[in-house]
Amino acid sequence: MALAEQELIEIEQVLTGPDASGAAFGELRKRFPGLALTRCDASDVTEEPFRSYPAFDLHLLDAGDHCAQVTADPARATGLILAKRSQS
């Protein structure tokens, strides 16, 4: 499943919404049932995020080949990694 620009806009709206920190993962799962979703701590991901938001770094996941990997190409994205940023 490639991510279209409209889907990226919708993801951004969820991740910048007023309750993004608490409800983002569930809301994205509901809106995008065909995407693999993973959540972790931002310190667990060494790659540069595709985009950063106040509560999360967003990484795109490409699992189209034999091994899953982080990608910067929305056309190759089959999933999302929501990396929770520490609130200082």
Biopython code that builds the backbone (N, CA, C, O; Angstrom):
import numpy as np
from Bio.PDB.StructureBuilder import StructureBuilder

atoms = [
    (1, "MET", "N", (0.852, -1.184, 0.000)),
    (1, "MET", "CA", (0.000, 0.000, 0.000)),
    (1, "MET", "C", (0.891, 1.237, 0.000)),
    (1, "MET", "O", (1.594, 1.493, 0.977)),
    (2, "ALA", "N", (0.868, 1.978, -1.044)),
    (2, "ALA", "CA", (1.586, 3.250, -1.108)),
    (2, "ALA", "C", (0.751, 4.318, -0.409)),
    (2, "ALA", "O", (-0.479, 4.263, -0.422)),
    (3, "LEU", "N", (1.417, 5.272, 0.189)),
    (3, "LEU", "CA", (0.717, 6.373, 0.852)),
    (3, "LEU", "C", (0.583, 7.547, -0.108)),
    (3, "LEU", "O", (1.579, 8.089, -0.588)),
    (4, "ALA", "N", (-0.647, 7.929, -0.377)),
    (4, "ALA", "CA", (-0.925, 9.089, -1.225)),
    (4, "ALA", "C", (-0.802, 10.363, -0.397)),
    (4, "ALA", "O", (-0.812, 10.317, 0.833)),
    (5, "GLU", "N", (-0.688, 11.482, -1.070)),
    (5, "GLU", "CA", (-0.546, 12.771, -0.384)),
    (5, "GLU", "C", (-1.717, 13.027, 0.562)),
    (5, "GLU", "O", (-1.514, 13.547, 1.659)),
    (6, "GLN", "N", (-2.933, 12.674, 0.162)),
    (6, "GLN", "CA", (-4.101, 12.891, 1.019)),
    (6, "GLN", "C", (-4.007, 12.058, 2.295)),
    (6, "GLN", "O", (-4.409, 12.519, 3.363)),
    (7, "GLU", "N", (-3.487, 10.852, 2.197)),
    (7, "GLU", "CA", (-3.315, 10.008, 3.379)),
    (7, "GLU", "C", (-2.251, 10.590, 4.303)),
    (7, "GLU", "O", (-2.403, 10.554, 5.524)),
    (8, "LEU", "N", (-1.185, 11.121, 3.733)),
    (8, "LEU", "CA", (-0.156, 11.766, 4.558)),
    (8, "LEU", "C", (-0.718, 12.985, 5.283)),
    (8, "LEU", "O", (-0.358, 13.251, 6.430)),
    (9, "ILE", "N", (-1.595, 13.721, 4.616)),
    (9, "ILE", "CA", (-2.244, 14.873, 5.251)),
    (9, "ILE", "C", (-3.125, 14.408, 6.409)),
    (9, "ILE", "O", (-3.125, 15.019, 7.477)),
    (10, "GLU", "N", (-3.867, 13.335, 6.197)),
    (10, "GLU", "CA", (-4.740, 12.806, 7.245)),
    (10, "GLU", "C", (-3.922, 12.288, 8.430)),
    (10, "GLU", "O", (-4.312, 12.487, 9.581)),
    (11, "ILE", "N", (-2.812, 11.636, 8.165)),
    (11, "ILE", "CA", (-1.921, 11.171, 9.235)),
    (11, "ILE", "C", (-1.401, 12.362, 10.022)),
    (11, "ILE", "O", (-1.372, 12.333, 11.253)),
    (12, "GLU", "N", (-0.994, 13.402, 9.324)),
    (12, "GLU", "CA", (-0.503, 14.607, 9.994)),
    (12, "GLU", "C", (-1.581, 15.233, 10.874)),
    (12, "GLU", "O", (-1.284, 15.683, 11.981)),
    (13, "GLN", "N", (-2.812, 15.271, 10.408)),
    (13, "GLN", "CA", (-3.902, 15.832, 11.209)),
    (13, "GLN", "C", (-4.090, 15.049, 12.497)),
    (13, "GLN", "O", (-4.327, 15.637, 13.553)),
    (14, "VAL", "N", (-3.988, 13.735, 12.420)),
    (14, "VAL", "CA", (-4.114, 12.909, 13.629)),
    (14, "VAL", "C", (-2.955, 13.185, 14.581)),
    (14, "VAL", "O", (-3.159, 13.322, 15.788)),
    (15, "LEU", "N", (-1.739, 13.268, 14.043)),
    (15, "LEU", "CA", (-0.555, 13.421, 14.893)),
    (15, "LEU", "C", (-0.357, 14.830, 15.430)),
    (15, "LEU", "O", (0.476, 15.043, 16.311)),
    (16, "THR", "N", (-1.108, 15.790, 14.916)),
    (16, "THR", "CA", (-1.022, 17.155, 15.445)),
    (16, "THR", "C", (-2.304, 17.556, 16.172)),
    (16, "THR", "O", (-2.435, 18.695, 16.619)),
    (17, "GLY", "N", (-3.240, 16.630, 16.290)),
    (17, "GLY", "CA", (-4.509, 16.918, 16.969)),
    (17, "GLY", "C", (-4.324, 17.119, 18.460)),
    (17, "GLY", "O", (-3.262, 16.822, 19.006)),
    (18, "PRO", "N", (-5.372, 17.629, 19.129)),
    (18, "PRO", "CA", (-5.272, 17.949, 20.553)),
    (18, "PRO", "C", (-5.012, 16.739, 21.449)),
    (18, "PRO", "O", (-4.427, 16.893, 22.521)),
    (19, "ASP", "N", (-5.430, 15.547, 21.042)),
    (19, "ASP", "CA", (-5.212, 14.360, 21.866)),
    (19, "ASP", "C", (-4.259, 13.386, 21.183)),
    (19, "ASP", "O", (-4.366, 12.174, 21.372)),
    (20, "ALA", "N", (-3.336, 13.906, 20.400)),
    (20, "ALA", "CA", (-2.437, 13.058, 19.618)),
    (20, "ALA", "C", (-1.646, 12.100, 20.498)),
    (20, "ALA", "O", (-1.483, 10.931, 20.147)),
    (21, "SER", "N", (-1.167, 12.566, 21.606)),
    (21, "SER", "CA", (-0.329, 11.734, 22.453)),
    (21, "SER", "C", (-1.061, 10.495, 22.954)),
    (21, "SER", "O", (-0.473, 9.417, 23.038)),
    (22, "GLY", "N", (-2.337, 10.644, 23.285)),
    (22, "GLY", "CA", (-3.075, 9.520, 23.854)),
    (22, "GLY", "C", (-3.846, 8.681, 22.861)),
    (22, "GLY", "O", (-4.014, 7.480, 23.075)),
    (23, "ALA", "N", (-4.317, 9.274, 21.786)),
    (23, "ALA", "CA", (-5.247, 8.566, 20.911)),
    (23, "ALA", "C", (-4.729, 8.316, 19.496)),
    (23, "ALA", "O", (-5.426, 7.693, 18.696)),
    (24, "ALA", "N", (-3.544, 8.778, 19.173)),
    (24, "ALA", "CA", (-3.066, 8.714, 17.789)),
    (24, "ALA", "C", (-2.979, 7.288, 17.258)),
    (24, "ALA", "O", (-3.437, 7.017, 16.148)),
    (25, "PHE", "N", (-2.408, 6.388, 18.023)),
    (25, "PHE", "CA", (-2.208, 5.030, 17.538)),
    (25, "PHE", "C", (-3.546, 4.365, 17.199)),
    (25, "PHE", "O", (-3.697, 3.790, 16.121)),
    (26, "GLY", "N", (-4.493, 4.440, 18.096)),
    (26, "GLY", "CA", (-5.804, 3.841, 17.864)),
    (26, "GLY", "C", (-6.541, 4.489, 16.712)),
    (26, "GLY", "O", (-7.207, 3.807, 15.934)),
    (27, "GLU", "N", (-6.428, 5.791, 16.599)),
    (27, "GLU", "CA", (-7.098, 6.508, 15.519)),
    (27, "GLU", "C", (-6.502, 6.137, 14.169)),
    (27, "GLU", "O", (-7.240, 5.947, 13.203)),
    (28, "LEU", "N", (-5.188, 6.032, 14.086)),
    (28, "LEU", "CA", (-4.557, 5.638, 12.828)),
    (28, "LEU", "C", (-4.903, 4.197, 12.467)),
    (28, "LEU", "O", (-5.108, 3.886, 11.294)),
    (29, "ARG", "N", (-4.969, 3.332, 13.448)),
    (29, "ARG", "CA", (-5.346, 1.931, 13.200)),
    (29, "ARG", "C", (-6.767, 1.862, 12.634)),
    (29, "ARG", "O", (-7.053, 1.072, 11.734)),
    (30, "LYS", "N", (-7.642, 2.694, 13.174)),
    (30, "LYS", "CA", (-9.039, 2.721, 12.712)),
    (30, "LYS", "C", (-9.137, 3.272, 11.285)),
    (30, "LYS", "O", (-9.870, 2.728, 10.459)),
    (31, "ARG", "N", (-8.411, 4.334, 11.000)),
    (31, "ARG", "CA", (-8.497, 4.987, 9.680)),
    (31, "ARG", "C", (-7.751, 4.257, 8.573)),
    (31, "ARG", "O", (-8.121, 4.353, 7.402)),
    (32, "PHE", "N", (-6.694, 3.525, 8.941)),
    (32, "PHE", "CA", (-5.843, 2.858, 7.952)),
    (32, "PHE", "C", (-5.664, 1.382, 8.304)),
    (32, "PHE", "O", (-4.567, 0.960, 8.670)),
    (33, "PRO", "N", (-6.731, 0.599, 8.197)),
    (33, "PRO", "CA", (-6.634, -0.810, 8.603)),
    (33, "PRO", "C", (-5.664, -1.631, 7.752)),
    (33, "PRO", "O", (-5.226, -2.694, 8.192)),
    (34, "GLY", "N", (-5.319, -1.176, 6.559)),
    (34, "GLY", "CA", (-4.401, -1.909, 5.698)),
    (34, "GLY", "C", (-2.936, -1.652, 5.962)),
    (34, "GLY", "O", (-2.078, -2.318, 5.384)),
    (35, "LEU", "N", (-2.630, -0.693, 6.831)),
    (35, "LEU", "CA", (-1.235, -0.368, 7.156)),
    (35, "LEU", "C", (-0.780, -1.103, 8.406)),
    (35, "LEU", "O", (-1.534, -1.226, 9.371)),
    (36, "ALA", "N", (0.437, -1.583, 8.388)),
    (36, "ALA", "CA", (1.042, -2.119, 9.609)),
    (36, "ALA", "C", (1.428, -0.928, 10.481)),
    (36, "ALA", "O", (2.020, 0.035, 9.993)),
    (37, "LEU", "N", (1.095, -0.991, 11.764)),
    (37, "LEU", "CA", (1.433, 0.094, 12.687)),
    (37, "LEU", "C", (2.250, -0.456, 13.843)),
    (37, "LEU", "O", (1.927, -1.491, 14.426)),
    (38, "THR", "N", (3.300, 0.257, 14.151)),
    (38, "THR", "CA", (4.163, -0.101, 15.271)),
    (38, "THR", "C", (4.395, 1.155, 16.088)),
    (38, "THR", "O", (4.533, 2.246, 15.535)),
    (39, "ARG", "N", (4.437, 1.003, 17.399)),
    (39, "ARG", "CA", (4.792, 2.146, 18.245)),
    (39, "ARG", "C", (5.964, 1.749, 19.133)),
    (39, "ARG", "O", (6.100, 0.602, 19.558)),
    (40, "CYS", "N", (6.797, 2.737, 19.392)),
    (40, "CYS", "CA", (7.975, 2.509, 20.211)),
    (40, "CYS", "C", (8.442, 3.852, 20.751)),
    (40, "CYS", "O", (7.836, 4.886, 20.471)),
    (41, "ASP", "N", (9.502, 3.834, 21.512)),
    (41, "ASP", "CA", (10.116, 5.057, 21.995)),
    (41, "ASP", "C", (11.023, 5.611, 20.899)),
    (41, "ASP", "O", (11.667, 4.847, 20.181)),
    (42, "ALA", "N", (11.075, 6.918, 20.771)),
    (42, "ALA", "CA", (11.901, 7.540, 19.721)),
    (42, "ALA", "C", (13.366, 7.119, 19.826)),
    (42, "ALA", "O", (14.063, 7.061, 18.814)),
    (43, "SER", "N", (13.831, 6.829, 21.012)),
    (43, "SER", "CA", (15.234, 6.426, 21.174)),
    (43, "SER", "C", (15.499, 5.024, 20.620)),
    (43, "SER", "O", (16.656, 4.623, 20.495)),
    (44, "ASP", "N", (14.451, 4.279, 20.289)),
    (44, "ASP", "CA", (14.610, 2.936, 19.734)),
    (44, "ASP", "C", (14.856, 2.936, 18.223)),
    (44, "ASP", "O", (15.194, 1.897, 17.656)),
    (45, "VAL", "N", (14.691, 4.077, 17.572)),
    (45, "VAL", "CA", (14.834, 4.150, 16.119)),
    (45, "VAL", "C", (16.009, 5.069, 15.793)),
    (45, "VAL", "O", (16.031, 6.231, 16.198)),
    (46, "THR", "N", (16.976, 4.539, 15.063)),
    (46, "THR", "CA", (18.171, 5.324, 14.763)),
    (46, "THR", "C", (18.058, 6.099, 13.449)),
    (46, "THR", "O", (18.789, 7.068, 13.244)),
    (47, "GLU", "N", (17.157, 5.688, 12.561)),
    (47, "GLU", "CA", (17.003, 6.376, 11.284)),
    (47, "GLU", "C", (16.334, 7.736, 11.476)),
    (47, "GLU", "O", (15.607, 7.963, 12.443)),
    (48, "GLU", "N", (16.602, 8.625, 10.532)),
    (48, "GLU", "CA", (15.956, 9.937, 10.543)),
    (48, "GLU", "C", (14.455, 9.752, 10.311)),
    (48, "GLU", "O", (14.060, 8.952, 9.462)),
    (49, "PRO", "N", (13.622, 10.471, 11.045)),
    (49, "PRO", "CA", (12.179, 10.346, 10.824)),
    (49, "PRO", "C", (11.760, 10.936, 9.478)),
    (49, "PRO", "O", (12.403, 11.848, 8.958)),
    (50, "PHE", "N", (10.679, 10.405, 8.930)),
    (50, "PHE", "CA", (10.083, 10.966, 7.725)),
    (50, "PHE", "C", (9.559, 12.357, 8.045)),
    (50, "PHE", "O", (9.762, 13.303, 7.283)),
    (51, "ARG", "N", (8.881, 12.468, 9.183)),
    (51, "ARG", "CA", (8.403, 13.760, 9.693)),
    (51, "ARG", "C", (8.397, 13.701, 11.219)),
    (51, "ARG", "O", (8.290, 12.628, 11.812)),
    (52, "SER", "N", (8.514, 14.864, 11.838)),
    (52, "SER", "CA", (8.472, 14.960, 13.305)),
    (52, "SER", "C", (7.302, 15.833, 13.725)),
    (52, "SER", "O", (7.011, 16.855, 13.103)),
    (53, "TYR", "N", (6.642, 15.412, 14.785)),
    (53, "TYR", "CA", (5.508, 16.132, 15.355)),
    (53, "TYR", "C", (5.774, 16.296, 16.849)),
    (53, "TYR", "O", (6.700, 15.679, 17.375)),
    (54, "PRO", "N", (4.984, 17.110, 17.538)),
    (54, "PRO", "CA", (5.269, 17.351, 18.961)),
    (54, "PRO", "C", (5.385, 16.081, 19.814)),
    (54, "PRO", "O", (6.274, 15.993, 20.660)),
    (55, "ALA", "N", (4.512, 15.111, 19.608)),
    (55, "ALA", "CA", (4.529, 13.912, 20.452)),
    (55, "ALA", "C", (5.222, 12.715, 19.808)),
    (55, "ALA", "O", (5.628, 11.789, 20.510)),
    (56, "PHE", "N", (5.365, 12.721, 18.480)),
    (56, "PHE", "CA", (5.888, 11.549, 17.778)),
    (56, "PHE", "C", (6.849, 11.929, 16.660)),
    (56, "PHE", "O", (6.757, 13.008, 16.075)),
    (57, "ASP", "N", (7.776, 11.010, 16.379)),
    (57, "ASP", "CA", (8.490, 10.996, 15.113)),
    (57, "ASP", "C", (7.773, 9.950, 14.273)),
    (57, "ASP", "O", (7.425, 8.877, 14.766)),
    (58, "LEU", "N", (7.555, 10.267, 13.004)),
    (58, "LEU", "CA", (6.888, 9.346, 12.100)),
    (58, "LEU", "C", (7.922, 8.756, 11.149)),
    (58, "LEU", "O", (8.642, 9.482, 10.464)),
    (59, "HIS", "N", (7.981, 7.436, 11.120)),
    (59, "HIS", "CA", (8.840, 6.707, 10.200)),
    (59, "HIS", "C", (7.953, 5.876, 9.294)),
    (59, "HIS", "O", (6.936, 5.340, 9.735)),
    (60, "LEU", "N", (8.328, 5.767, 8.041)),
    (60, "LEU", "CA", (7.599, 4.934, 7.094)),
    (60, "LEU", "C", (8.289, 3.576, 7.022)),
    (60, "LEU", "O", (9.517, 3.491, 6.989)),
    (61, "LEU", "N", (7.493, 2.530, 6.998)),
    (61, "LEU", "CA", (8.004, 1.168, 6.993)),
    (61, "LEU", "C", (7.754, 0.533, 5.637)),
    (61, "LEU", "O", (6.643, 0.595, 5.111)),
    (62, "ASP", "N", (8.779, -0.071, 5.076)),
    (62, "ASP", "CA", (8.676, -0.790, 3.811)),
    (62, "ASP", "C", (8.927, -2.262, 4.103)),
    (62, "ASP", "O", (10.051, -2.658, 4.414)),
    (63, "ALA", "N", (7.886, -3.062, 4.005)),
    (63, "ALA", "CA", (8.016, -4.507, 4.220)),
    (63, "ALA", "C", (7.718, -5.259, 2.927)),
    (63, "ALA", "O", (7.289, -6.412, 2.956)),
    (64, "GLY", "N", (7.948, -4.604, 1.803)),
    (64, "GLY", "CA", (7.645, -5.199, 0.514)),
    (64, "GLY", "C", (8.631, -6.271, 0.084)),
    (64, "GLY", "O", (8.282, -7.144, -0.710)),
    (65, "ASP", "N", (9.832, -6.224, 0.583)),
    (65, "ASP", "CA", (10.831, -7.238, 0.246)),
    (65, "ASP", "C", (10.909, -8.251, 1.387)),
    (65, "ASP", "O", (9.994, -8.342, 2.205)),
    (66, "HIS", "N", (11.976, -8.991, 1.439)),
    (66, "HIS", "CA", (12.102, -10.027, 2.461)),
    (66, "HIS", "C", (12.279, -9.459, 3.864)),
    (66, "HIS", "O", (11.845, -10.070, 4.841)),
    (67, "CYS", "N", (12.911, -8.300, 3.969)),
    (67, "CYS", "CA", (13.157, -7.698, 5.277)),
    (67, "CYS", "C", (12.467, -6.339, 5.364)),
    (67, "CYS", "O", (12.475, -5.564, 4.408)),
    (68, "ALA", "N", (11.882, -6.064, 6.505)),
    (68, "ALA", "CA", (11.275, -4.752, 6.731)),
    (68, "ALA", "C", (12.381, -3.735, 6.960)),
    (68, "ALA", "O", (13.397, -4.031, 7.588)),
    (69, "GLN", "N", (12.166, -2.529, 6.439)),
    (69, "GLN", "CA", (13.145, -1.466, 6.632)),
    (69, "GLN", "C", (12.433, -0.120, 6.634)),
    (69, "GLN", "O", (11.326, 0.013, 6.112)),
    (70, "VAL", "N", (13.079, 0.866, 7.227)),
    (70, "VAL", "CA", (12.561, 2.228, 7.222)),
    (70, "VAL", "C", (12.838, 2.831, 5.857)),
    (70, "VAL", "O", (13.918, 2.647, 5.296)),
    (71, "THR", "N", (11.862, 3.552, 5.325)),
    (71, "THR", "CA", (12.014, 4.201, 4.027)),
    (71, "THR", "C", (11.587, 5.659, 4.124)),
    (71, "THR", "O", (10.807, 6.023, 5.004)),
    (72, "ALA", "N", (12.083, 6.473, 3.243)),
    (72, "ALA", "CA", (11.637, 7.868, 3.147)),
    (72, "ALA", "C", (10.689, 8.042, 1.969)),
    (72, "ALA", "O", (10.260, 9.159, 1.679)),
    (73, "ASP", "N", (10.357, 6.950, 1.289)),
    (73, "ASP", "CA", (9.543, 6.986, 0.084)),
    (73, "ASP", "C", (8.104, 6.548, 0.388)),
    (73, "ASP", "O", (7.864, 5.361, 0.608)),
    (74, "PRO", "N", (7.148, 7.479, 0.402)),
    (74, "PRO", "CA", (5.756, 7.106, 0.675)),
    (74, "PRO", "C", (5.205, 6.079, -0.318)),
    (74, "PRO", "O", (4.286, 5.334, 0.023)),
    (75, "ALA", "N", (5.743, 6.026, -1.529)),
    (75, "ALA", "CA", (5.274, 5.058, -2.522)),
    (75, "ALA", "C", (5.651, 3.624, -2.152)),
    (75, "ALA", "O", (5.049, 2.679, -2.661)),
    (76, "ARG", "N", (6.632, 3.453, -1.278)),
    (76, "ARG", "CA", (7.053, 2.111, -0.842)),
    (76, "ARG", "C", (6.521, 1.750, 0.540)),
    (76, "ARG", "O", (6.737, 0.635, 1.013)),
    (77, "ALA", "N", (5.834, 2.670, 1.184)),
    (77, "ALA", "CA", (5.398, 2.450, 2.569)),
    (77, "ALA", "C", (4.283, 1.416, 2.654)),
    (77, "ALA", "O", (3.274, 1.503, 1.955)),
    (78, "THR", "N", (4.489, 0.447, 3.518)),
    (78, "THR", "CA", (3.466, -0.543, 3.824)),
    (78, "THR", "C", (3.035, -0.432, 5.278)),
    (78, "THR", "O", (2.143, -1.151, 5.729)),
    (79, "GLY", "N", (3.674, 0.471, 6.004)),
    (79, "GLY", "CA", (3.344, 0.651, 7.405)),
    (79, "GLY", "C", (3.958, 1.907, 7.975)),
    (79, "GLY", "O", (4.701, 2.626, 7.307)),
    (80, "LEU", "N", (3.626, 2.151, 9.232)),
    (80, "LEU", "CA", (4.099, 3.329, 9.953)),
    (80, "LEU", "C", (4.730, 2.906, 11.265)),
    (80, "LEU", "O", (4.296, 1.939, 11.891)),
    (81, "ILE", "N", (5.743, 3.626, 11.672)),
    (81, "ILE", "CA", (6.306, 3.494, 13.011)),
    (81, "ILE", "C", (6.067, 4.819, 13.712)),
    (81, "ILE", "O", (6.547, 5.862, 13.266)),
    (82, "LEU", "N", (5.327, 4.777, 14.804)),
    (82, "LEU", "CA", (5.124, 5.965, 15.634)),
    (82, "LEU", "C", (6.109, 5.882, 16.777)),
    (82, "LEU", "O", (5.961, 5.060, 17.682)),
    (83, "ALA", "N", (7.105, 6.728, 16.732)),
    (83, "ALA", "CA", (8.143, 6.737, 17.751)),
    (83, "ALA", "C", (7.835, 7.884, 18.726)),
    (83, "ALA", "O", (7.965, 9.059, 18.384)),
    (84, "LYS", "N", (7.429, 7.517, 19.937)),
    (84, "LYS", "CA", (7.010, 8.483, 20.947)),
    (84, "LYS", "C", (8.195, 9.304, 21.404)),
    (84, "LYS", "O", (9.217, 8.767, 21.831)),
    (85, "ARG", "N", (8.044, 10.611, 21.309)),
    (85, "ARG", "CA", (9.096, 11.526, 21.757)),
    (85, "ARG", "C", (8.912, 11.794, 23.238)),
    (85, "ARG", "O", (7.788, 11.845, 23.737)),
    (86, "SER", "N", (10.022, 11.965, 23.934)),
    (86, "SER", "CA", (9.932, 12.276, 25.369)),
    (86, "SER", "C", (9.439, 13.708, 25.531)),
    (86, "SER", "O", (9.847, 14.605, 24.794)),
    (87, "GLN", "N", (8.575, 13.905, 26.485)),
    (87, "GLN", "CA", (8.018, 15.231, 26.765)),
    (87, "GLN", "C", (8.868, 15.877, 27.859)),
    (87, "GLN", "O", (8.752, 15.523, 29.033)),
    (88, "SER", "N", (9.718, 16.823, 27.470)),
    (88, "SER", "CA", (10.567, 17.479, 28.465)),
    (88, "SER", "C", (10.000, 18.803, 28.870)),
    (88, "SER", "O", (10.585, 19.496, 29.702)),
]
sb = StructureBuilder()
sb.init_structure("model")
sb.init_model(0)
sb.init_chain("A")
sb.init_seg("    ")
for serial, (resi, resn, name, xyz) in enumerate(atoms, 1):
    if name == "N":
        sb.init_residue(resn, " ", resi, " ")
    sb.init_atom(name, np.array(xyz, "f"), 0.0, 1.0, " ", f" {name:<3s}", serial, name[0])
structure = sb.get_structure()
